[in-house]
Amino acid sequence: MVNSIQLGDIMKKVLALILIILGINMVFGGGFVSKIDISPKHSISYDDYGNVTKISIIPKFKYIRLQPGDSETITVKLKNKNDKDVKITPKVITLPYSENEIDESWISFDKTNFILKPNSSETVKITIKVPKDAEKGLYSGMIAFTDDKIQMPYGMPMYANSFMLSLEVWIPPSVYIYPKYIYDDVEPGKTITYNITIKNIGNKTFSINPKINSQDLEYWDEKPGILLSKDMIEIESPKVIPPKSEKVVKIKIKVPDDAKGVIYGSINLGIDDPGLDEYQQNIDIHLRVYNKPKEPFIREILINNASKLTIKIKASSYSWRYSSKIKNISANVIIESPKGILNIKPKKITENFNVYVSNWKLPPWETDSEGIYNIGAYSKTEEYIIKNPVNGVWKVKILPNCESFNVEIGIEQ
Amino acid sequence: MKIKIKFIFISLSIFLIFISGCLNSENPNAFNNSESKKILDNKDINKLEEYLIPFDGYKYDNINISKINNEIVVRATSKDLDGEDTYVFIYKNGTLILKSYSLEALPRQVKEKCINIALKNEEIYKNAEGYVTVKRILPQTSKKFYMPKVLFSVTWHSKDKVVSALVDLDEEKVVKTYIG
């Protein structure tokens, strides 16, 4: 566990790093850098920085991701827009607030000391080589091309002609986990088994030891939450995952008879794959307890010398649910006459899709989907027609497996 | 606590990825429709593959391409995801560019989580009605509204209005709302 003081320190360091990056961005007058155009959009008044001689550095930032033992070379272009020579001496600068420094020995330059003539350009190749024994993590470093410094508003002097490097040292995971979330609607008293597939594509055997996370988890649902406890759960797991194999972890959850709201929790699979961080092997569990009606919805209809009885039942589901259940949604209708249950099939079945196209029906962040058909709600209507229904009390019984339903009853005299 | 720290570093990484302009793409390699190869040559298929990125951790199992006038419409699905991702490309000065997209191929659990996060916002909670859709929003769109990262649009459509929340799933928060 990281205590609050440690967390505070780390937060400060992260914030300082961001400020440094933003600071560089501000100093150089550039916006965010894109692949296409990384030149500053506005000219800079060089007089604002006193005796500092500024050069243009393209790009000013770089993020790279390397595995231990790998290397990468970055090319940085330097432009001297001044009317005097500038001496270029690239060197790695230690950032006082950085958590993980890129070691100076990891970085080398193809040119280390040269003069950049007025109105000329030169490229410098920076090679980053990560040692084989480097630890996983995010490293940062600054490369200064000259000794010129600017006093920043937040107190720390900044190298005026610098390049920021962010390096993520990573180890590719050998083990893949699917799914990482268990979200479901569950009924009280039921036991449900969820299968988690663990695939080892590597050449090593890994051990696995799943455990329920006992730490406090953030709970975000509006409904009352019940933290998943050991007595609700049974885990069946292999002890090891051999190379090039696929195994299944079975998570059996017993929903308490009196459960209401949401059951939430997390299981850590405890796999010793160095490529997997702890949080990457958590299985989030979020189960909405749904007290499904056990008895059907019943509507009584009084028939008195009618010539026709029409019953329309529309079962609806929202778009994001129907894709997997489109063929299954149903209102499960039973029609009962005064003489007993009718063996009747719907005369007509209607499917209804809601499709929208133009962006006036979309929020601004979805305008990029204009011109693409978007299917909204789905519903299925079953229409039953009974000619010359017998007099007396009829019943329509509905036990739905959809999200909502609508009943329309028409009586013709 | 550790998870939070990871999120901070992940967010920072994404930020740095953006500013360095080197977003990586995943190669889905699922062009199993032979018609696709009639419509596009291998060079353009490779170019398309750079754009087609399914929801994190998943892969497309089926990618179908059709050409309508000067538009190339790509529909991609995964057996593990609900819904379909649609991309529309056009050629501009000989270069294939992404014109529009609608990405609904998401794990059901992710959709549920996004909806729950959206409903934690009071404005959304009070106004949400009708049917709801959840879509993945790409960084190039997100940056106009928040920051360049994958966000999720949770939108309720009813007869009278559209109510939407732009959700940051990493931070588990609503970053923008829209009622129109």
HADDOCK unambig.tbl for C-alpha pairs under 7 A between the chains (distance, minus, plus):
assign (segid A and resid 2 and name CA) (segid B and resid 1 and name CA) 6.49 0.50 0.50
assign (segid A and resid 2 and name CA) (segid B and resid 2 and name CA) 6.78 0.50 0.50
assign (segid A and resid 32 and name CA) (segid B and resid 19 and name CA) 5.24 0.50 0.50
assign (segid A and resid 33 and name CA) (segid B and resid 19 and name CA) 4.91 0.50 0.50
assign (segid A and resid 33 and name CA) (segid B and resid 20 and name CA) 5.99 0.50 0.50
assign (segid A and resid 33 and name CA) (segid B and resid 21 and name CA) 6.07 0.50 0.50
assign (segid A and resid 34 and name CA) (segid B and resid 19 and name CA) 6.76 0.50 0.50
assign (segid A and resid 34 and name CA) (segid B and resid 20 and name CA) 6.87 0.50 0.50
assign (segid A and resid 34 and name CA) (segid B and resid 21 and name CA) 4.69 0.50 0.50
assign (segid A and resid 35 and name CA) (segid B and resid 21 and name CA) 5.07 0.50 0.50
assign (segid A and resid 61 and name CA) (segid B and resid 19 and name CA) 6.82 0.50 0.50
assign (segid A and resid 61 and name CA) (segid B and resid 20 and name CA) 5.52 0.50 0.50
assign (segid A and resid 62 and name CA) (segid B and resid 20 and name CA) 4.72 0.50 0.50
assign (segid A and resid 63 and name CA) (segid B and resid 16 and name CA) 5.82 0.50 0.50
assign (segid A and resid 63 and name CA) (segid B and resid 17 and name CA) 5.67 0.50 0.50
assign (segid A and resid 63 and name CA) (segid B and resid 20 and name CA) 5.88 0.50 0.50
assign (segid A and resid 181 and name CA) (segid B and resid 109 and name CA) 6.33 0.50 0.50
assign (segid A and resid 182 and name CA) (segid B and resid 109 and name CA) 6.68 0.50 0.50
assign (segid A and resid 183 and name CA) (segid B and resid 109 and name CA) 4.96 0.50 0.50
assign (segid A and resid 220 and name CA) (segid B and resid 117 and name CA) 6.94 0.50 0.50
assign (segid A and resid 221 and name CA) (segid B and resid 116 and name CA) 6.02 0.50 0.50
assign (segid A and resid 222 and name CA) (segid B and resid 120 and name CA) 6.90 0.50 0.50
assign (segid A and resid 279 and name CA) (segid B and resid 3 and name CA) 6.04 0.50 0.50
assign (segid A and resid 318 and name CA) (segid B and resid 131 and name CA) 5.23 0.50 0.50
assign (segid A and resid 318 and name CA) (segid B and resid 132 and name CA) 6.29 0.50 0.50
assign (segid A and resid 319 and name CA) (segid B and resid 131 and name CA) 6.90 0.50 0.50
assign (segid A and resid 319 and name CA) (segid B and resid 132 and name CA) 6.74 0.50 0.50
assign (segid A and resid 319 and name CA) (segid B and resid 133 and name CA) 6.37 0.50 0.50
assign (segid A and resid 320 and name CA) (segid B and resid 133 and name CA) 5.90 0.50 0.50
assign (segid A and resid 323 and name CA) (segid B and resid 82 and name CA) 6.13 0.50 0.50
assign (segid A and resid 323 and name CA) (segid B and resid 83 and name CA) 6.05 0.50 0.50
assign (segid A and resid 324 and name CA) (segid B and resid 82 and name CA) 6.60 0.50 0.50
assign (segid A and resid 361 and name CA) (segid B and resid 162 and name CA) 6.39 0.50 0.50
assign (segid A and resid 362 and name CA) (segid B and resid 162 and name CA) 6.80 0.50 0.50
assign (segid A and resid 363 and name CA) (segid B and resid 164 and name CA) 6.23 0.50 0.50
assign (segid A and resid 363 and name CA) (segid B and resid 178 and name CA) 6.15 0.50 0.50
assign (segid A and resid 365 and name CA) (segid B and resid 141 and name CA) 6.58 0.50 0.50
assign (segid A and resid 368 and name CA) (segid B and resid 100 and name CA) 4.74 0.50 0.50
assign (segid A and resid 368 and name CA) (segid B and resid 101 and name CA) 5.83 0.50 0.50
assign (segid A and resid 369 and name CA) (segid B and resid 100 and name CA) 5.21 0.50 0.50
assign (segid A and resid 369 and name CA) (segid B and resid 101 and name CA) 4.78 0.50 0.50
assign (segid A and resid 369 and name CA) (segid B and resid 102 and name CA) 4.93 0.50 0.50
assign (segid A and resid 370 and name CA) (segid B and resid 100 and name CA) 6.87 0.50 0.50
assign (segid A and resid 372 and name CA) (segid B and resid 102 and name CA) 6.96 0.50 0.50
assign (segid A and resid 376 and name CA) (segid B and resid 131 and name CA) 6.53 0.50 0.50
assign (segid A and resid 376 and name CA) (segid B and resid 133 and name CA) 6.94 0.50 0.50
assign (segid A and resid 377 and name CA) (segid B and resid 131 and name CA) 5.72 0.50 0.50
